[in-house]
Amino acid sequence: MYEMGVIASNMLHGHGYAMHWLTYIPLEAERRALVESHTPPPYETAWQPPLQTYIVYWAFLLWGETPKAASLLMWLNVLWSAVFPLVAYKVALLLAEEFPESALSHNAKEAAARISAIVSTFFLPLAYGVITYSGSSFYQLGIVLFFWMILLAVRRRNAAYFLAAGVCSAVQMLLRSEFLVFGTLLLLGAGIITAVQTCQARFVGISTLGCVLAFLVISPWVVRNYQVFGKFIPTVSRPWFEIWRGNNPYATGTGWKPSGREACSILADTLYAPITRKFDALPFDRTFELRANEILKAEAIGYMSAHPAETLALAIKKVFFLWVHDFYNPQSQNILYALSMISVSILIWCGVWSIFAAKNLFAPNAAALLTAAYLLMYTGIFALTFVLPRYRIYVFAGMLPLVGLGVVRLLLSHQGLKRFLKYS
């Protein structure tokens, strides 16, 4: 019950939306005793966005911290994961529609969509998410639902789909903080693309309205954060924590040292005693998280400014870890995980190439532009922060509808190659 479960448990017992920073191990004796005894801190947190935490909390309200509550949470994950392949099928079909009939027949388009659905069903890292409480299954479903809505909005040119995309974006914002930027940019991008295609500027206004709707949905959380912290915090109170984890003297690009036997992203006395002492000196009140975030901001910026070459090398390594393989993390050393991720990554990129080449590489269609924006934004954020296996799965989930296109285009290319060799 890491993170969301801890907060939900504290809420259940009357301590409010509270949790210690789980990656900070105090050196100061009294504060360390408080953490080790699992006594909630004397302040509320914004460590995590609230949606999955409240789902866990509602399960606890029904049945307490019992196996029944755990079963309910896992069955919800089964539900999200069962719907995922159906939505992936719909998204893949919309992507395939970008191909002219001369490039991809109706049967080939249907085959591509079915392959995407089948791979989504049996993609092992996605299936494994069912047995966690992290909300990853919900978030993964939300990604493809969001893509479905914005692709429908661009293709059908209907305001209702832009507004539905805004609601999907809001749900994602309440599950993962980066979607505050991603969802907004992709939704506005869809509006601009539609406006250019139709020569009707109103679609920019409609997509903006979708963004406003998303912000209205998340506004109770923003208001709550302002009441707790006295400051505008749209999602989480620790944006610089992730950036610091990926940019400091001991950073490796992932959460582990190259040996894979020791973590290197936890604020503990073994590596980060000077920063830990700065944390220990902070007042243990509602300002703690904001002040801690400022400390990590100064540390990360200081390191990147003083070590630009190392920062660039780390960024390149993190992109490799994201799209090829992370050799350091013990979880990624599982052979089934490695085979799943590497093979699917290859097919995703084949699918990306396919949708760019569907009409004209230098005049790409809307689906290609939105897909490229998604990939570039996520690649950029991980080049700036750091990579974990579960983070990779979030990125791959949104691109699984491309897998079928990658497979079909590879098969067609292979047949074309055989014909070329035969007649030459």
N, C-alpha and C positions, 0 to 999 in steps of 0.2 A: 504493500500500500504506500509506495514511495510518493512523496510530494502531495498529490491530490488526496490520497487516503489519509495522510497525516493531518492535513488541514481539515478534511471532513470529520475526522475523529475529534479534533479539537473543537470544532463547531458543535458537534453532538454533545460534548461535555461542558458546553457553556463558555469556552475560551475565545470564541469568535474565530474569524478567518485568520488563524495564526499558525506560524510554523517557523522554526529556526532555519537559517540558511544551511542546508544539509552539506554543503561543500566547505563550510567554515568550521574548523575545529579550534576553539579558543585555547590560548595558553594561560590566560588568567584563571586561577583556580575556581573561584566562585561561579564564574560564567560557564566554565567547562563542566562543573558539577550539574548546573542547570540543564545543559544540553544532554549530558550523558544519562541523566535521570528521566529524560523525555518530558520534562516540565515545560509547558508552552512558554514562549517569551512574553514579556509584559507589553506587547504591542501587536497590532494586526499587520498582515503582510499583503503584498501584491506580487509575490514570487511567481505565481501561476495565474493565467487567465481563469475565469471562474466556471465555465460551463461544465466541464467534466468533473470538477470538484463538487459542484452541486448535484450532479447525477449520483455520485458516490454518496453524498450526504443524504439525498432522498432515499437511497437504498438502506442506509443506516437508520433513518427515521422509521422505515417500515419494519425492519427486522433486527436492528442493532448491528453490532460488529460480529456477525455470525456467518456460518457457511451459507445460509439462505440468501443473505445480502450479496455475498460473493458470487453465488450462482446466478442471481439476477443480473449482476454486472456482466458476467461472462455470456449469458444468454443475449443480452443487448449487443455485445460484441459480435456474437454469431449472427444476429439480425443484420447489423451493419455490413458484415462481411458477405452475407448471403445476397444482399442487394447490390453490392459492388460490381460483380461481373455483369449484371443486367445493365447497369448504367454505363460501364465500360463498353459494352456492346453498342449501346446507343451513340456514345461519343465516337467510337471507331467508325460507325456507319456514316456519321456526319463528316468525319475527316475524309473518308473514302469518296464521298460525293464531290469532293473538290477535284477529283480526277475526271477528265473527259472520257467518254465511253471508248474512244480509240486507244486510250492508255490503259484503262482498267475496265473490264466488262462488269455487268451487273452481278454475275455469279462470283467474280473475283472480289468485288466489294463486299458482298455478303460473307464470303469465306474469310476475308480479313477481319471483319467484325466478330465472327464466331471464334476465330483463333484468339483474338484479344480477350474475349470473355473466358475462354478455356484456360489460357495462361493466367489470367487474373484469379481464376478459381484455384489453380494448383501452384501458384507462386508461393514458395514455402515461407519466406519471411512475412508475407502478408497473412498467411494462415496462422502463423505463430502469434501474431498480434491478438488473436482471439483470447488467449489465456493470460493477458495482462490487464491491469486496471488503468493504464495510462491514457486511454481515450484515443489511442492511435487508430483503431479500426473506424471510429467515428470520424476522425479527421481525414482519413484516406477516402472514405465515402464522400465526405464533404468536398474534397478536391475535384473528384470526377463529376459530382452534381453541379459544381460551380462551372466547370468547363462545358458541361452539357448545356447549361443555361446561356452562357455567353456565345457559344457557337450557334445555338438556336436563335439568339437575338440578332446576330449578324446575318444569318441565312434567311430567317423569316421576317426580319425587320419589324418586329412587334415589340411595343413598349413593355408589355407584360413580362417578356423574357428578361429585359434589362432589370426590371424591378425584382424579379425572382432571383436573378444573379446577385442583386444587392443583398437580399436576405441570406442567400448561401454564403456570401462573403462575410456577412456579420457573424454567422455561426462559426465560420473559420477563424475570425478575429478573436472570438471568445474561447477558442481552443488552442490557437498558436499565435503568438504575438506578431510574427513577421507578416502575417496576412493582412495586417492593417495597411501596409504599404503595397504588398503584392495584389491584393484584391482590388484596391482602389485604382492602381495603375492599369491592371488588366481590364477592368470594367470601363474606365475612361478610354483606354485604347480601342476597345470594341466599339464604343460610340463614335470615336473619330474615324475608324475604318469604315463604319457604316455610313457616316456622313459623307465621306469622300466617294464611296461607291455610288451613293444615291444622289449626290449633290444637294443633300438636305441637311442643313446645320442643326435641325431640331434634334437629331439623334445624339449630338453632343450634350444637349440639355437633358435628354431622357437618361443617358448614362450617368450624368451628374446627379440627377434625381435618384437613380439607383444607389449611388454612393451616399447621398444624404440619408436615404432610407437605412442603409447599413449603419451609419453613425448614430441614427436615432435608436436602432435596436441595441447598440452597445452602450448608449448614453447612461443607463443606470449604473453600470460598472464604473464609468468615468466619473460620474457624480460621487459615487461611493469613495473612490480613490481621492478625490479632492477633499471630501469631508475627513478622511483618515489622515492624509498626509499634508493637506493644505497646499497642494500643488497639482497641476494638470498632469495626469499620468493616464494615457489612453488605454494601455493594456497591462504592462508589467513594470516593476520598479527597478529592474536590473539589466537594462539593455547592454551596458558595458561589461557585464560579467562574462557573457559569451565571447565578446571581442577580446577581452583580456586573456581568457583561457586559450585562445588561438595565437596570441601575440605577447609572449613574455620570454625571459631567458631560458625557461625549461620546456617551452612549447614544442611539440613534435608534429602537430597537425591533427592529432587525435587525442584521446584521453589517456593514453598510455605511453610509457617509454618504449624504445625499439625492442627491448627484450620481451615485452608483453607480460611482464611479471609485476610491474609496479605502476600505479596510477601517477599521473603528473599534472592533474588539473584540479586537485583538491587543496584548499588553503589549510595547510597543516605545517607543523614546526619543522618537518624534515626538509622542505624546500622553500617555503614562503614565510619564514618566521618574521621578517621585517614588516610584511604586509599584514600578517596576522596580528602583530602588536598594534598596528594602526587601527585595525578593527576592534581590538580589545579596548582601546582608548576611547572609542565612540560611546556616547550615552546610549544606554539600552532602552530607548524609547521610540516613539513613532518616526523619529528622524533617522534611525539607524540605517535602514535600507537605502535611503537616498544618499546619506553621507558615504556609505560603503560603496555605492555605485560611483560616486565622484572620485573616490580613491582609486578604484579600478580604471576609471576613465583616464586619470592622470598617468597611471602606470602603463596602460596600453599605448597611449599616445606617445609617452616618453620613450618606450621601447621602439615603436615603429619609426619615430623620428631619428633615433640614434642608430638604428640598425636597418636601413632601408633594403640592403641586399639580402639580409637574413629574412626579412619580412616577405620579400618577393619570392624567395626560395620556398618559404613555408606555404605561401599562397599556391604556388605551382604544385607542391606536394599534396596540399589539401584537395585540389581539383582532381589529381590522380586518385587519391583515396576515395573521392566521391564517385567517380565514373568508372574506375577500373577496380582497385582493391585496396583495402586498408590492411597492411601486413602487421600492424602493431597490436590492434585490439584483440584480446583473446576470443571474443565472440566471433570475430570475422575469420578466425582460423578453422572454424567448422567447415568441412569440405562441401557439405550440402548448401550451406549459405553462400560460400564462394562461387560454386557452380551456378546457383540461381541468379546471383547478382551480376556476374560477369556475362552470362549468356543473355540475360534480359537487357543489360546495358547495350550490348552489341545490336540487338534487335530494335531497341528504342532509337538508336542513332541511325539505323537503316530506315526506320519509319520517318524520322526527321528529314532525312535526305529525300525520301519519297514525296512528302507533301510539299517540299520546296520545289522539287522538279515536276510537280503535277501539271503546272502550266508553263511557267517561265521562271527560271532561277533568279533573274534580275527584276522580275515583277511578281513577287510572291503573293499568294492568296491570303485571305484573312486568317484562316486556320494556321498557316505557316507562321505568320507574324505573331499571333498570340502564343503559339507554342514556343517560338524562339524567345519571346519576352519572358515566358515562364522559366525556361531553361537558363537563360542568361541571368535572371534575377536570383534564382536559387544557387547557381554556380558562383555568382558574385558574393552572395552572403556567406557561403561556406568557405570561399577563399579568404574572407575577412574574419570569420569566426573559427570553427573547427568541426571535425567530422566524427560522428559516432554511427555505428551500424543502424540504429533506429532512425537517426536523422536521414540517412540515405534512403530508407524505405519510404519515408514521407515523400521525397522527391520522385522516386520511381513510381509510386502509386499514381500520381497525376499523369504520368507518361505511358502507363500500361496500355491504353487504347491504341498507341502507335505500334505496338509489338506486332499485331496482325498484319498491318500494312508492310512492316519490315519483312516479315516472313513471305508474304505474297510477292512482293517486289523482288526478293532474292530468288524465289522459285521461277518467276517470269524471266529474270535476267539469266538464270541458268539455262532455261529452255532456248532463249535467244542465242546464248553462247553456243549451244550445241548446233543450232541451225546454221549459225555463222561458220562454224568449223566444217560442217557437212558440205555447204555450198562453196566454200573457198578451197 
